[in-house]
């Protein structure tokens, strides 16, 4: 076990780790030691770095540190390329949703192999894959069929790419970008026919079959198993059947599905129930199981008269049209605050429990865990943050709804994966009161403050330079450091997604430039240790963090300053004009 006594801001500062237990401390090669409470200049402001752990070091540890420092002084100086390599941000590409068919078949293997090799020649580091529960365990409880997935993993490995595997416990279909339909296992749906409250439910009683309600996480309603036990058994089966891939270090992280679209949230904005952007969405806690939990919580708070909201509007309402979200609305009352705290705390507990199980399953494997959070950017600039609140993110001007999630992830050594990296404020309709750039800045800053690795994705398919430049800015918010690690650096970026449009000649030409810039103009690097992304055996989760300690992270803090634009641009206005000209010429000859 190791503990780090300095903040891990994506390469910011020098790391010293003490081996516990054991007589000999482990000293990690580093760049700069920062003291507890030190104020470090970042951009145009001074930001006090918080959350840095204190450690009591023995005389032996101090002596070893001095010895290590002497060795570093004698070590050969890094080359310019080696210094720049520490700014490298790996790029992964999501595979098509239907790469394994709903019938559990790997189709079009030859064409897929060709596409994977194209990604490899473009310098892409790896791919992301949904491992669908609805496909693998479709025939019945604990009847797993991994044959198609084993063939796919073998193919990806042969093409020289790494793999990010998503434990996809949600339905595919019904969300933005879902081109295929992969339902939950039929035996689960059959249980839902007799007990529809196993699914998330809105105030009108409409059921959402994307994901089981967290109200049944610990209820043995599924052939004697709870929902959490089902997820755990599935992950164990994946581990046992993919052991050689895990042992080889081919699977670099396991993203654990924690809700609809695999994200830690409530299904508050379902297009298949009529939601359209930028509707505020609806609370999803009216199944009998969550209603009972809320009633118990209200009684425990000595307010048995408090009820779930009945004035929060409908999917496509605006905040001011509702009694709950309007100025001076219910969300600001004692009852409203109690509900929102309960609603968001349920989300925290749900993610924490499942990640704890995942940690036990993959303990000792050379992987990192990850949890994904969606970028609910619309109504971010409204006082109510209504769309975030219905999704379960209790985020207001005076309350940070994301840093507690980061703190929860930190106990599992898990990556905080966030979406909407590609979006700029100017691209959104004014009446949505969107704040994509501010939201990303807040969330990434909170993750870094809580000492978790931060990764991200684009939310929608984009092939233009403006989107790539926005991702590049977020990946290194203060630019590259030509003398070593940058001040801030994302752990990785996953691009959505592999398709014919991406591989179109002109689109792929720009994409390859984007990959090169993400790599800080360095060639593809097969050794993650050279850019501080080394993955060792997964350690056991730290002790459970009491909810009151998680909620201390709701205290708002100024985000770290981000530059106005990236210093690793894929091209500006002239390049865009050239792209348009190429598109016109290409269309003539098609």
Helices and strands as residue ranges (DSSP letters): E 2-4, E 17-19, E 39-42, E 45-48, H 59-74, H 80-85, E 90-94, H 109-121, E 126-132, H 133-136, H 147-158, E 162-168, H 186-194, G 196-198, E 199-201, E 207-212, G 214-216, H 227-241, H 243-247, E 251-256, G 260-262, G 271-273, H 288-300, G 319-321, G 330-332, H 334-361, E 368-373, H 386-391, H 403-410, E 415-418, G 425-427, G 430-432, H 436-449, E 454-457, H 465-475, E 492-495, H 500-503, H 505-518, G 528-531, H 547-551, G 552-554, H 573-589
